[in-house]
Amino acid sequence: MILDFVLLVVGILFVLAAAELFTNGIETLGHRLNVSKNFTGSVLAAVGTALPETLIPIIAIVFFAGNKGYDIGVGAILGAPFMLSTVAFPLIGLTVIVGHLLKKRGVALHAETTGLRRDLTFFLFAYSVALFIVPFEGYTLRVITAIFLIGLYVLYVFQTLKGESEDMETPEHLFLAPKNPHPHIFLIIAQVIISLILMVGGAHFFVHGIEKISLALGLDPLIFSLIIAPIATELPEKINSIKWILEKKDTLAVGNVAGAMVFQSTIPVSIGVLFTEWNITGLALVSGIFAIISAFIALTVSYINRKYFAYGFTSGILLFVAYIYLVLTNGAG
């Protein structure tokens, strides 16, 4: 039990460190490629910080299929958008509100609304298809849907790339070249590859620890991984977004979370649809519904005055609290 807990902690540390390393490399690459702030936040940073919770279900499904691996994988897939919409978004709102109360910034959230609305619309459409259409049909439709979702994300990337946005500011120096403001492209790629290797290893340790501890405690791995795994693996989105909000880089902060939601509702979901039974019921389905409601609230608020953005984002935490209550009162069933 102790060894399993150590493996879980080691896995988390590896995954988080690798995510930070990867994001730094991707942002440096984005600056080198001269892409926009919206594309950097919603695609480059989002994909970088979303990779941990993407790798966890892949590792779980592929390597632990006979040991509740499917449950862990599906839980991680569903838990990612749930935590992003009900925890990460509220953290952005709370940071803005607290910053305003401390007179560090205004209460208005100055994110690019066009990009935010695009992100949330793609998410709501893709995730609704995965939750409410796929589970009730045959495998052929699931294959078609998986291909459709992957194509949808490609379309999203294209739309984000060609959309209007502010230019990206100069990023921090590359970790592997802290004194070089213009590192060689191969050094940037090398950092990305190293971070991916660390991420795969950390995800493997993390899944192993979750599986053993959940079984030892008598918890359903699906529920355990749906709550615990995303809280840990989405720390990069949360930390980066809070930092960007405090620096008044609202577009990067919001784009990091909203873009990750689009990625999580298409690429990992496609993997779950193809390689698991994808029978989403009970508390797992509730988490998906709550994620959709929270995202819809954020989308609705984006059409109102900017000073209400933070409050609309923060409201998602109520759904998270409600979900925890349902888990505690209804158990793993």
Secondary structure, 3 states (H helix, E strand, C coil): CHHHHHHHHHHHHHHHHHHHHHHHHHHHHHHHHCCEHHHHHHHHHHHHHHHHHHHHHHHHHHHCCCCCHHHHHHHHHHHHHHHHHHHHHHHHHHHHHHHHHCCCCCCCCCCCHHHHHHHHHHHHHHHHHHHHCHHHCCHHHHHHHHHHHHHHHHHHHHHHHHCCCCECCCCCCCCCCCCCCCCCHHHHHHHHHHHHHHHHHHHHHHHHHHHHHHHHHCCCHHHHHHHHHHHHHCHHHHHHHHHHHHCCCHHHHHHHHHHHHHHHCCHHHHHHHHHCCCCCCHHHHHHHHHHHHHHHHHHHHCCCCHHHHHHHHHCHHHHHHHHHHHHHHHCCC
